[in-house]
Amino acid sequence: MTVTATSEPPLVLVIDDDKLTRLELRLAMTQAGYRVAEATDGKEGLAVFEQTRPAIVLLDALMPVMDGFDCCRQLREMEAEDIPILMITSLENQESVDYAFEVGATDYITKPIHWAVLRQRVRRLIRAHQNTQELKRQNLRSQLFADITVKIRQSLRLSEILQTTVAEVQKILQADRVLIYKLERQSSRGITEAVGAGCESVLAKTLYPRPLSADFQKHYQQGKFWAIDDVETGDVPPDLIEWLHQFQVKAKLVVPILLKDELWGLLVVHHCSSLRVWSSFEIELLQQLANQVGIALTQVRLLEQERHQRQELARSNAELEQFAYVASHDLQEPLRMVASYVQLLERRYQDQLDQNARDFIAYAVDGTVRMQELIQALLSYSRIGTRGKEFRLTDCNSALDRALENLRLAIAETEAVITHDPLPELMADSIQLSQLFQNLLGNALKFRSDRPPVIHIGAVQKEESWLFSVQDNGIGMETKYGDRIFAIFQRLHSRTKYPGSGIGLAISKKIVERHGGQIWVESTPGEGTTFYFTIPVGDQATV
C-alpha cells in the first residue's frame, strides 16, 4: 500500500531576450515532454532559477542588462554547479566557446538552432545530470546508513538503540516527528520519539484508535511500506484521519521493523508543517534503517536470552555444588558408620569367625573406603569450575615443582627420571595447573612398564597458545581409547592391578577446558604415551 505523487516532467528554464526565440524554444521543449519557465534577461533568469531550480538552463549568450556569460558565472556561484547549462550563441569563434566553458557552461549550441540536435542535447544532459544526482544520492544514502548503523550498533540497550534511531532519522529527513511504535495484541503504543520545534509530542496519547488490522499486519509483515504525501487524498481509514488531524499530520511515511519474520513494530515519520512528497531515496533509507534496528533488537533479545541462561546456569551450578556437598557429607557419614560397625563386629567376634567371614568383612570395609574415595573424587570434579581461583600470572615451573614435591615418594619408589623444557609464565589458576601436572605425571608413574619411568614435559609456543606435552615410556594403549580415558569413572584396567578412582584424567580435561585449551593423547601399546594440552597466551576469562 503506497500513496505517492506522480513525478512531474523535468523543468527547462529558457533565458533569452528575444521573444520569438523564447517561443520557439518553449514549443520545442513542450513537444519533447518538458515543462518550461522563461526569463527575458540574465538578472530575471537568476531570480526564476532561484524559485524553480530547473533540470536544465537554456541560456542566450548575448543579452542586454546582464549577458549570458555573466549570468552563467553567477548561476555557478549560487551552488548550481550540477545543473546543466546549455549556452545558445551566434558567436562561433573559439575564444567565445572557450570563455563559455570557463564561466561554467556545460555545453553550447550555435544559431541557427537545429531543433532535433537541441532536443537530443537537452535529453542527454538531463539524463546525465539525473544519473549523477542518483549516484550522489546513493553515495549519501550509503554514508548516512553506515553512520547511523554504527551509532545503533554502539549500544545493545533497547532504549538507547531506539532513541538513537528516531533522533538520527529526524535530523536527516528534517521531519517534524519521528516515532517508533511497539505493536501489541490489543493496541499500539509509542515507546520513543523525536520531535521538531513547535511539534507536539504524542507519546502519552493513544497512537492508533484501534488494533492494527489484519490487512495492515500482513502488508507490513511482507516488508512493505506506506507512504502518504497528503493525508486528505491518501487511502487513509476515517478513524485514523481523525487522529492525524488531531496532531496536524499532513504527510506520513511508515516502514515495518521486523525481527526475522516477526512484525515487532513500526518506524513512522510525520510531516506536519506542509504536504511532502516522499522520495525513493528517503523511503529506501528508512527501510534500511528499520532493517538495522530489527537486527540490533534481535541481538538485544539474544543477549537477554544468553544473560538469562547464564543466570540459570549459575543458579543450577550453585544448586549442584550444594547438592554435591550435602550428598558427600550425608553419604559419607553412613559409610563411616558401616565401616566402623563391621570392623567392631570383627574385633568383638574374631574368635568365632572363620576365614570366609573375615574375607567378607574385609570386602565390606574395602567397598566403603572406595565409595568414600569416589564421593570425594566426584566432589572435586564438580568444583573445578565453581571453586577455581582467579587467573593470575603463573610460573609453570613453580606449578610443576609443587606437583613433583607431592609425588616425591612415588618418584623415588619407581626410580623415575623426570625432565622438562623451560616452561613459560601464563595467566592461569596456579593450584589447578599444579593439579594438572600432578595428574598427568601420576598417570605416567602408575602405568609404567618393567623399565624405570622416563618422563619429559615439553612446552612450545604455537601461534596464540602454548602446547605442552607429557611423554612417558610406559605400557601405552590403543588409539581407539583416546577419548574414553577422559570420561569420568572410565577405566581401561582393573582396580586390583591399577588402583584409583578413574577420575584423574576427567579432572585434567576439565581444568584444561576451563583455561580455554584442549587436551588429547597419542599412544602406542608397549612403547609409551604422550599427553598434549594447550593453554592460550594472554588473558583467559575465568568460569
N, C-alpha and C positions, 0 to 999 in steps of 0.2 A: 504494500500500500504506500505509494509515493505520490505526493502532490507537488509538482514543480512547475515554475513558469516556463513557457516556451521561449527559447533563446531568440533574440531579435537578430536580424541580419546585421553584418558589420556596418559601421557608420563611416562614410567618406567625407572629409572636410575639404571643400574647394575654396581656395583663397585666390581670387583673381579680380582685377579691377574692370575687366571687360565683360559687359553684361551678356553679350552673345556667347562668348566662350564659356561663361558660367552655365548658361542654358544648355549648351552642347554637352558640357561635362556632366551636368545633372542628368540629362537624358541618357547618356552612355552608361552612367553608373546605375541608374534605376533599372535600365534594361538588363544589366548584369546581376540584378538582385540585391543591390546595396541601398542603404539609406544615405541621404545626402544632407549635409549642412553647408551653409555658404557664408563667405565674408568678402567684402569688397576691397579691402586693403590689408596690409600686414598687421597694423595695430588692432583692427577689428578681429583679424584672424587669431591673434593671441588670446583675446577675450573669449571668443567662441570655443577655441581649443580648451581653455581652462574649464569651461562649463560642460563640454560634451565628452572630452577625452576620446577622440575618434580612433578608428582602427588604422587609418592612413590619412596623410595630408597630401593633396594635390596643390602645389604652390607655384604661382606665376613668379618668374624671376624679376620682371620689370614692372613696378607699380609705383604710383605716387604715394606720398606721406611716409611709407616705410616699404622699401623694396623687399623682394623675396629673400635675398641673401641675408639682410639684417633680421628679417622675421625668422628665418631658419636658425640663425645663431641664437636668438632669444628663445625659440622653442626648445632648443637643446639645453639651455640654461634653466628651463622650467622642469627639469628632471624628466624630459620626454625623450631621452636618448634611445629608447627602444621602439618608439612609434616610427614606422617608416615614413619618410618624406620624399615624395617624387617631385622633383623640380621640373617645371614645364617652361621652356625657354626658347626664344627665337635666336638666341646667341649660339652660334655653332663653333666659335673659336675655342681652342684648347684651354686657353687661360681662364675663360668663364667656367668651363666644365670643371677644371681643377679647383677653382675658387668655390664652386657649389659643393664639391665634396669636402673642401676644407672647413666650411661653415657647418657641415653636418648633414648634408643631403644623403639619402640612401641610394637614390638612382636619379636619372634625368631622362627626359624625352623632349625632342625638339619639335617646334612648329614648322609646317602644319602637322597637326596631330593625325597619326594613323590610328584610327579608333580600335581596330582589332588588336594592334600591338599594345595600346594603352590598357585595354581590358585584361590582356594577358599579363602585363607587368603588374597591374594592381592586384590581380588574383594571386600571382606568385609572391609578391611582397607581403600581402596579408597572411597567406598561408605560412610563409617563413616566420613571420612575427608570431603567429599563433603557436607554431611549433616551438619557437624559442621560449615563449611565455609558459607553455605547458611543461617544457623541460625545467624551467626555473621553478615552477610550482612543485614539480615532482622532487626536485632537489631540496626545496624549502620544506616540503612535507616530510621528506626523509630526515632532514636535520631536526625539525621540530619533534618528529616522532621519536628519534633517538634521544633527544634531550629529555623529553617528558618520560620516556621509558626508564632512563637512568634514574630520574627523580622518584618514579614509582617504585623501582626495584631497590632503592636505597633503604626502604623501610619494609619490614614484614609485620607491621602493626596495621590492623584493618583500618582504624580511624585515620591514621596518617596517610595511607595509600589513597583513600577516598578523598580526603581533604586536598591532597596534592593534585589529584586529578581535576577536581572542579575548579581549583584556583588557576591551574595552567590553561585549561580549556577556556575559561572566562577571559583570561588575558590574551590568548592567541586569537580567538574569534571575536574579541571585543563584544561579547554578548552581554545582555542585561542581567540574565540569571542563568546559572548552570546548576542542575540538581542531579542527585543520584537517588533513585527510588529503590527501595528494597521490597520486592514482591512477596506477599504472603497470601495465605489462603483466603482470608476474609477481606483484606484491604491492602492498599499500597501505602507505604509511609516513606517520607523523605528522611534520609539519615545524614545527609550533608549537602551544603550548597555554597555557592559563591555568587554574590550579587553586586551589580554596579551601583554607582552613586545615584541616589534617589529611587532605587528599586526596592520594593517591599519584599521582606523575607516571607517564605511560605512554609517553612519547616514545621511551624506549630499548627498549620492548617490541615484540613483533610485534602489530600492531594488528588484523589480521584473520588467522585461521588459514589462509585460502586466498584466491586472487584473487577479486575481485568477480564474482559470477555474471552470465551474460548477461541474466537476467531483471531483476536489480537494476540493471545498467547501463542497460538500456532504460527502466526505471522512472525512474531519475534523469535520463537523457538527455531525458526529456519534461518535466523541471522539477518532478516530483512529490516530495513529502516523505515521511518515515517517522517517525511519532510513536508511541512506546510508553510508555504510562502505567505498565505493570507488566510487566517482562520475563518474569515467571513465567507470565503468562496471555496475553502477546502472541504473535503469529505470528513467532517467532524461530527460526532454524535451530539444531539442537542443539549443533553445534560452536561457534557464536557465543555461545550461552547460557553454555557453559563458560568462555569468555573473559570475558564480562560478570560472571560470578560471581567470577572471579579478582580483578577490580578493583572489586568491590562495587557494580556498576552496577545500580540498581533501576528507573530510567526513563531513556529517551533520546529525543532529537529530532535528526533528520538532514535536512539540506537540501543540494541539489547546488550546486556552484559551476561555472557554465558560462561558457566563452569562446566567444561566439557559439553554434555548435551543438556544440561540443566539451565533453565532460564532463572538466573539469580536476581536480576534487577534491570533497571533502565538508566541510561545516561541521557539526560534531557537538557536541551538548550532552549531558552526563551528569549525572544526579542520583543521588547515592549514599547520602545520609542517610535518604531515605524515598521512597515512591512519589510520583508527581507527575502531575497531570492538566494536559496542555499546552493552554493556551487558544488560541483563534483569534488573539488579539492577539499572543501570543508567536510562534506559527507564522508569521504574516504578516510580523512584524517581522524574523524570522530570514531568511525568503525574500528580503525586500527588501534586507537587508544582504548576503546572498550574491550577489544581482544586482550590487550596487555593487562588491563585491570582484571579481566577474568583469569588470566594466567597467574597474576600476583595473588588473587584471592584463593586460587587453588593451592598455591604454595602455602599461604597462611593456614588454610584448612589442613593440609598435610602436616605442617609443623605443629598445629594444635593436636592433631591425632598422635603424632610422634611424642609430643610432650606428655599427653595423657597416657600413652603406652609406657613411657619411661617411668612415670609416676606409679603406674600399676605394677611395673616390673620391680621398682624399688620396694613398693609395699609387699609384693609377693616374695622378694628376696629376704626382706626383713622377717616376714612370717616363716619362711623356710628356715632361716637361721635360728629363729626362736624355737621352731619345731625340732630342729636338729639338736639344739642344746637340751631341750626338755627330754627329747627321746633318748639322747645319750645318757643323761642323768637318771631318768626313770628306768631305762633298760639295764643300765649297769648295776644299779642297786640290787634288784632281784638276782642278777647273775652272781654278784659277790656273795649274796646270801646262799645261793645254791652251792657255790664252790665251798663256802665255809662249812655248811652243814654236811656236805658229802665228805669233806676232809675230817670233820669232827666224828662222823659215823665210822670212818676208817680207823681213827685213833682209839675210839671207845670200844669198838668190837673187833679189833685187829686179830685177837686170838681166835675168834670164831669165824673168820673169813678165810676162804681158800684163795688160791692164786687167781682163779677166774673172777672172783668178786673184787679182788684188788685191781685187776686189769680194768674191770668195768668202772670202778671208781676213778681210776686214772684217766680213762677216756672221757668221763663226765667233767672232770676238772679241766682237762685239756680243751674240751669243747667250750666251756665257759670262758676260759682265758682267751681263746681265739675269737670268740664272739665279742669280748671286750675290746680286743685289738681292732677288729673290723669296725666296730662302732666309733672308736677313736679316729680310725683312718677316714671313715665317712665324714665325720665332723670336720676333720682337717681339710678334706676335699671341698666341702661346702663353703668353707671360709676363705678360700683362695681369693675370690673376688671381693667379698664383703669386708674382710678383716685385713686386707693388704695395706701396706704402708704407702705414704705418698712417694712418688718417684722423685729421687734426688740424684745428683751426680755421684755415681758409684764407681769405685775402682774394682774392676772384675778380678784383679789379682788378690785383693783383700778378701773378696767374697769366696774365691777358690781356697784361700788359706784357711778360712773358717770351716769349709767343708772337709778339707784334709785333716784338720785337727779333730773333727767329730768322727772321722773314720780311722783315726790313728791306730787303734788296736786291730781292726780288720786288715789294714795295710801291712802291719807288722806280722800278723798271723799268716797272711798269704804270701809274704815276701814280694809284694807288688812293687814295680818300678813305675812311677808316675812322673811324666814330664809335661811341660806346656810351653806354648809360644808366649811372647809378651802380650798381655791382654789389655784391652782398651778401657777407658772410662766412658760410662754410658749413663743416661738417665734411666734409673731402674729402682725397683724395690730391693734393697741390698739383702734383706733377710730371705726373700723368696729366691733371689739369684743364688745365694748360698745353698738353699734347699734344692734348687735345680741341679747345681753341680754335684751335690751330695747324692741325689737320687740316681743320676747317670753314672757316677763313679761307683756307687754301691751296687748298681746293677752289673757293672763290669766285673767287680770283685766277686759277686755271687755266682755269675755264670761263667766262671773261669774253666779252663781246660786243665790237663795234668801239668802243664807248664806254669811257672810263676807268671802272674798277670803283668803285662806290659801295656800301659795306658798312656795315651798322649792327647792333650787338649790343644786344639788348634784354633786360631782366630785370624780371619782375613776380611778386609772391608770390601764389600761388593755394592757399588753404587751407593744407595741410601741406607744400607743395612750392613751390620756385621754378621758374618757367617761363622758360627762356632761348630767345632766337631769334637766328639769324644770317641776315640778309636781304641779298641782293645784287641787282644789276641785270643779271645775266649772261644766258647763252643759254637757260637754263631747260630743261625737259624735260617729257615727257608724264607724267601722273599714274600711268599703269599701271606705270611703272618704279619707283614709290616704295619697294617692298620689295626689289626686285632689287639696288639700288645698295648695300645694307648687307650683302650676301652677299660672302664672301671671294673675291677674284680676279674679281669680276664687273665688266665694263666696258660702257659704252654707246657708246664711241667708240674708234677705232683708236689704237694706241700712237704711230703716226707723227704724228698730229695733236695728241694729248694724252698725253704720256709719263707714266709712273708704274706702280706695281706693282698698282694696283686693290685695295689692302687698307686704305687710309686710313679709309674710312667704316666698314668692318667693325671696325677697331680702335676707332673712335669709339663705335660701338654697344656694344661690349664694355665700354668704360670707363664709359659711362652706366649700363649694367645693373649693373656692379659697385657703383656708388654708389646702387643702388636706384631708378633712374629709368627713363624711356622716351625714345626718340628717334624722330622721324618727319620727313617732308618734305612741303612743299606747293610746287608749281611750275607756272608757265605758260610754254610754249615762246615764246622771244623776249622775255619780259618780266622774268624773273628767278626766283630760288629762295629759299625761306626754310626753313632747318633749325630745328626745335624740339627741345628736350630739357628734361627735368625732373630736379631733384635734391631729395630730401626735406629738409625743415627738421629740424634737430636731429641726433642721433647716428645714424650708419649703421654697421652691423657690417661689418667687412672680411671679404673672402672668403679 
